[in-house]
Amino acid sequence: MLGFVLRRFVSALGLVFAVSLVSFALIQAPPGDYGDTIKATAMSRGGMGEADAERLAQQTRESLGLNDPLPVQYAKWIGGIVTRGDFGPSFLQNRPAIAVIGERIWWTLGIAVVCHLLATLIGCGLGIFAAVHQHRWGDRAATVIAFLGMTIPRFFMALVILYLLAFVWRSPTIGSLFSAPYVLAPWSVAKFLDLVAHVWPLVLIAAFGGLAYNLRVMRGNLLDVLRQPYVEAARAKGLPERKVVMKHAVPNAIHPLVMNQGLIMPYMVSGELEAAIILAIPTIGPLMLQSLLVEDIYVTASIFMILAVILVIGNFLADIALAALDPRVRQGAFR
């Protein structure tokens, strides 16, 4: 088991390094840099002439190290992360990038974890119900839910909810995490309920797709397991159907879901990012979009790095959980 964990840890580090390299290169691939943003801002808002604005842009590039070759910029960035935990500066906010991201990342992860739990618990429960009631109305309803959750784009769901909030319900809870009276107020039941009133669209949109995936996988796996000889033997012994399903069938049908939990968590984060951008809720999503638009490269690269680490950690924990659940995986880990 220890050898299995060590191999997975080393491969995880290699994957994070590869993601950081590719993401940094892709961010730099489009033409232009933050100096061009400074030039455009100086001309449009400051009334500066093109020649003066270009000199200002060159000074900005020189001071920020943007004239260095791409490998040098990457080496400085990744070296700062490894040696000092420094993810580079935010050009736009003139602060460390990790401080800018830190203000929003915990909200993003908290919402994603809630979505993950809801999608897993509700999806597995509906999948078990659908498999047990195959070809009945409950199975058909669950199939419709799975089909809608897997096919409706999350940005489209966000646009529909935004339209309903803005033009039908005239809701005041758009574009923020809290209402004005609760922004600086200490935590209380009222503040928590106000938070829920603002973020429920994110939870609904992100959880719906994950719920549909869990439902579909659980239903299919459980139907296969219910046809296995050992399940028929348990029924032949006279065990109650509920005990046959929950004690003998479900534990063996849940392995693929455990294995895919590492992929589902990043799916929740990406769903939350899409919805947050549409609804302008201040989590990582709008920050990532803004940093891409103004070419704040270290903020963008750091966000990609953090999302990659979440994916790697999710897969690592899923592998450990599967090894703990299934003796066959544990035995294979020693080979």
N, C-alpha and C positions, 0 to 999 in steps of 0.2 A: 504493500500500500504506500509506504514512504517513497519507494522508487517511482511509483506512478505519479505521486504528487510532485516530486522534484522534476520529472520529465515535463509535466504539464506546465510547471512554473517557468522553466527555461524556455519552452516554446512560446509561452505567453509574452515573455520579455522580448523575444525576437519579433513577434507579431506587432507589438506596440512600437518598436523601433521602425519596422517597415511602414506602418501606418503613418508615423510622424514624418518619415522621409517623403512618402508619396503625397501626403496632404500638403506639406510645405511647398513641394514642387508645383502642385496643381494650383495652389493659391497664387503663386508667382507667375503662372503661365500666361494669363491674359495680359495684354499690353497696358502699361500705365502702372503707377504706384501712388503712395500717399502724397508725394510731391505734386502730382497732377490734381489731386483733390484740393491741396492748398492753393494752387494756381487758379483753379476755377472759382474757389471761394473768394480769393482776393479780387478777382476781376468782377464777379457778379455782385458781391456784397460790399467790397471795400472801394470800388471805383478805380482800381489800380489798372494801369496800362499793361499790355501784354508783355512788354519787355521787362518791366519792373516785377510783374508777377512771375515771370520765368526765372528771374534772378532769385526771388524769394523761394521758389520751388527748389532750385538747385542748392540753396543754403540749407533748406529743410532736409533734402536727400543726404547731404554731406553730414549734417549733425546727427541724423538718425541711422547712418550707416547703410542707406539704401543704394549707394553707389558701389558697395562691395559686391564681388561676385556671389552668385547664389550659393555655392558650396560654403563660402566663408560665412554668409548670413546664417545658414542652417547650422554650421558648426558652433557659432556663438550662441544661437538659441538653445540647441540641445545640450551644449556644454553648461550653460547657465542653469538649465533644469536639473541636470545630473549632479552638479557640484554645489549649487546654492539654492536649489528650489526656485529659481528665478525664471519665470515664463516670458520675460521680456516686458517692454512697456506698451501701454495703450497710447498710440499716437493721438487719438481724438480726445481722450480724457486726461492725458498727461499724468497717468498713474500706472502702477504695475498692473499688467493684464490679469494676473491672478486675483487682485483685489476687485477689479471690475467684474470678473466672472463670479467671484465668491459671493457677491451680493445677490446673485440670482440662481446659482447652481443648486443651492439647497432647496429652494422652492421647486425647481424643476425635478430634482430627484425625489422629493417628498410626494409630489403629485404623481410621478411615474410609479413609485412604490405602491401607492393607493390603487392606481389603475391596474397594476400587476396583480395585486391581491384579489381585487374584485373580478378581474378577467379570469383568473385561475379558479377561484372558488365557484363563481357562478357558472363559468363555462364547463368545468368538470361536472358540477351538479346537473346541469341541463343535458350534458352528454350521456351521463348515466341514466337519466330519466328517459331520454330518447331511445337509447339502446334497449332498455327494459320494455318499453312500450313501442317496439318497432312496428311500423306501418299503421299506427293509430294516430289520433289527432295530435297528441303531444309530440310524437316523432315528426309529423309534418310541420308543426309550428316551429320546432327547433331547427329543422332543415331550412325553413324560410329565414330564420334569424341568422343562421350560419351563412347562407347565401348572401344576404344583404350586408352582413359585416365584412365578408371577404371581398365584395365587389364595389361597394360605394367608396369613392375616394374620400379621404379624411378632410381634405381641403374643401370639398363640396359640402360635406356635413357642417363644417365650420361656417361656410358662407350662408347656408340655410339658417343655422342658429343665429348668426349675426343679423340676418334680415328680420327674423322673428323678434329678437331682443330689441332692435332699433326701431322698427316700423310697426310692429304688431303689438308687442307688449309695452313699448316705451320704457324699457328697463333702464334704471340709472346705474346698473352694475356692469358696465362695459369698459374695457380698457384699463383695469386696475385690479389689484389684489384685495384692497380694502376700500370701504367708503371713507370719506374725509375724517369723520369723528374718530375712526378706529386706527388711523395710520400710526399714530404715536401712542395710542392707549395701551396699557398692559393687557396681557392675555386674560381673557374671560370667556364664558360661554357665549356671550353676545358677539364678541370679536370673532370667535371660531365660526359661529353661524353666518356672520357677515362674510368671512373668507369663503365658506361653502357656497354662498349665494353668488360669489364672483367667479369661482373656478369650476363649478359643476359642468360647464360645457367642455372644458379640457378633459375632465375625468370621463364624461360620457363618450366623447369622440375617441379618445385613446383606448379606453377599456372595451368599447364595442367590437373593434377589430380583433383584439386579443381574445375576447370572449368567444367570438365566432370560431377562431382557430382552435381553441381548446375544446370547444363543443364538438367540432367536426372530428378531431383526432380521437377524443375520448370515445365518442360514439362508435367510430369504425373499429378501434382497438377492442372495445368491450364486446362488440358483436362477434369478432373473431374468437375471443377468449371464451365466450359463452358456448361456443360450439366444440370446445376441446373435450377430450374424453374424461379428464379428471373432474370437470364441472358436471358432466353427465353422471359420473360416479357419485359425486356429492349429492346430486338430486336423488339418485337411486337409493341412497342411504336414508332418505326421508328428511333431510335437512330443510328447514324453511327457505323459501326462495330468496328472501331478503338476506339471510345469512350466506347463502350460496353466492349471491352477487357481491355483497360487501366484503366478505372474508376471503373468498376463493378467487373471484373473477377480477374485481377492481384492482387489488394489489399487483396483479400480473399485467393488467391493461394500462397501468399508469406509467410504466417505464418510459415509453417514448415522450410523454409529456414532461417528465422530470428531465430527460435529456435535452429537451428544447427550451427549458426555462431560461437558459443563458441567452437564447436568441430573442425570447419574448420581451425581456426587460428593455433592451435597446429599441425594440419595436414600440414599446410604450413611450419611451423618451422621444423617438422620432415623431410619433403621433401627437404628443404634447407640443413639440416644436412647431409642427405645421399649424395646429389649431391656435397656438399662442400668437403666431405671426398674423393670422387672419383676424383674430379677436384683439390684438394689440395688448395682451396681458404681459406684464413685465417679467418674463422668465428668460431662459437662455435663447429662445427662438428669435424674438425681435432683436436681441443684442447681436446674435450671429448674422442676421440679415443686415443690420446697420454696419457691422464691421466689414462685411463683404462689399457693401456699396461704397464705403469711403476708403477701402483697401487698408484697413487697420490689421495688418497681416498677423501680428503676434496674438491678438485676441482671437482671430479666426482660427489660427493654427492650434492655439491652446484649447479651444472648444472642441475641435476635431480630436485632439489628443485625449481629452477627458472622456469624450464619447467612446473612443476606442478602448480606453481603459475599462469603462463600464461594461462594454461588450466582452472583453477578455475576462474580467472578474466574474461576470455572469456565467460564462461558459465554464470557467474553472470551478465555481461553486456547484454548478449543475453536474459536472463530472464527479466531484467528490460525493454529492448526494446520491448519484446513481451507483457509485461504487459501494456506498454504505447500504444501499437498498438491495442490490443484486449481488449475491455471492459470486456469480460467474464473472462479474467485472473485477471484483477483488482478486479472484484467483488469476485472472488474466493479467492483472497489474504486476504480478511477481515474475511473469515470464520474460 
